[in-house]
Amino acid sequence: MRSPRGWSEPGQRPEFDEYSVVLAGTLVVEGRSGIHAIGAGQAVIVEKGEWVRYGTPHEGGAEDTAVCVPAFRPGRVHKDDG
């Protein structure tokens, strides 16, 4: 996924484990353990049912890839209203 500077998703509680690897830029991940800036070459794991919000507030945005286990299906992500 490529996301520009200023992009963000609503908070969500997915019904799957999600492994995200940042290929370029910086992905900001907000979760139960705080707010983390994940840079190129780094990864983050968000466990099933954990609340998370992703964003790219920094110059240049980010490019990342995510693996969902079990595989993503619509309706398995519970996003916050808004």
Secondary structure, 3 states (H helix, E strand, C coil): CEECCCEECCCEEECCEEEEEEEEEEEEEEECCEEEEEECCCEEEECCCCCEEEEECCCCCEEEEEEEECCCCCCCEEECCC
